Amino acid sequence: MGERPCGPRGRSPARSPSGPAAQGRLLWAGLHPPLLWAAPRLPRATRAIRPPRPRPSAPPLPLPPPPPPEALIAAAAAMASRLLRVGAALRLLPAATARAAPARHFAAPGDLATDEEQATGLERKVMEAMNKGLDPYSMFRPKRYAGTKEDPNLVPSITDKRIVGCVCEEDNSCVIWFWLHKGEAQRCPSCGSHYKLIPHELPH
Amino acid sequence: MAHQAHSYHMVDPSPWPIFGAAAALLTTSGLIMWFHYSSTTLLTMGLLSMLLVMLQWWRDVVRESTFQGHHTPTVQKGLRYGMILFITSEAFFFLGFFWAFFHSSLAPTPELGGQWPPTGVKPLNPLEVPLLNTAILLASGVTVTWAHHSITEGNRKQAIHALTLTILLGFYFTALQAMEYHEASFSIADSVYGSTFFVATGFHGLHVIIGSSFLTVCLLRLIKFHFTPNHHFGFEAAAWYWHFVDIIWLFLYMSMYWWGSC
């Protein structure tokens, strides 16, 4: 019903090797005789690890009063919960748009740098996307929609199709898998819930 | 930058795993040559190559995380699970030696004189240096927690002080334990008492040295601004390991030093 054969529509975009990761693979394949592997090089233009830039007019902070016992217990509980916490990712995605992320401030001179100042690469991209309330790397559960014709489940995809697994009712162990193609919304063959593909650009 | 639609880290090809395996082979066969044929060549080669692999592999992990930004929250989560699983496996490793100790000490055989400590064995006084060592490790647990809180608050100076203090306490423990080993009236060859005591406390001491090295690397990275208040998993892993070492010592102290000396 909703399932269509993959066929000629199902072609992954051509991925020509590029970038250091792919070059590493080429090197490992032995295409470049002098080197056996590509050890991660320090990127040339990377920010040098240095003390944070001095912020203008940072008034000297007075010594804070000793924290009350409740604050100490709260601090201990917060530390204990760090054990398996995924750093900033526990901040609920929708709520992140409502308030500025705690990491978004600049450290005083002589203190440790913050992620806002120092994060780089994919970690930085993830952090910036999370701060905007976006999830381009599918780190969190998909958003829930009504699944009706007017309010279909929106399924982002970097190509023209994506596999959907529908858990029709809570606790169902039989997941209904089907390809969702670009275009008109499709319905789950089992429960009839509507799904619509939202193609978007690959996050760079 | 890699064009990926996921937040995982697909690691670049690396020679360290296979070199590490080769180092393990050299080390294990080197131990055999040392035990049976009194030759240390292979063992030296093995330990040296193991050290080189560790230095270069972990140097690459620091490059990939701090300098290239591959350690997204997803990657960090995996690393957390990994460290917890590793520490669990180490706990089972020590469990074996505790089993051996209790097997021999709960029902001492006639060869031992039917008593524990065995006849003729004068155990170390648990209220002397071993008690000091207990206090040292407990204090180091406090200082490492102090360092962690300082890091989450962005307070670099205090974090450096606290972590340095932790490492110094670790060295103090190791020095005292080495002195105890030298001064003890019994050796590893003194019946199953010596075997269980020195194998268990010896492996513990090795883990203290490993933990101190891990903390020292963290101190160097802390000084060089690698850590941020929200992202410092290398330090957290070292702190977990250090707490584990402390807990193992507490069990050793209670069972072998204290109960085992009565």
Interface residues (C-beta under 8 A of the other chain):
Chain A: R15 G19 P20 A21 A22 G24 R25 L27 W28 L36 W37 A38 A39 P40 R41 L42 P43 T46 I49 R50 P51 P52 A75 M79 R82 L83 L84 V86 G87 A88 A89 P102 A103 A107 A108 G110 D111 L112 A113 T114 D115 E117 Q118 A119 T120 G121 L122 E123 R124 V126 P136 Y137 S138 M139 I158 L202 P203 H204
Chain B: M1 A2 H3 Q4 A5 H6 S7 H9 M10 D12 P13 S14 P15 Q56 D60 R63 E64 T66 F67 Q68 G69 H70 H71 T72 P73 T74 Q76 K77 R80 Y81 T145 H148 H149 I151 T152 G154 N155 R156 K157 A159 K224 F225 H226 F227 T228 P229 N230 H231 E236
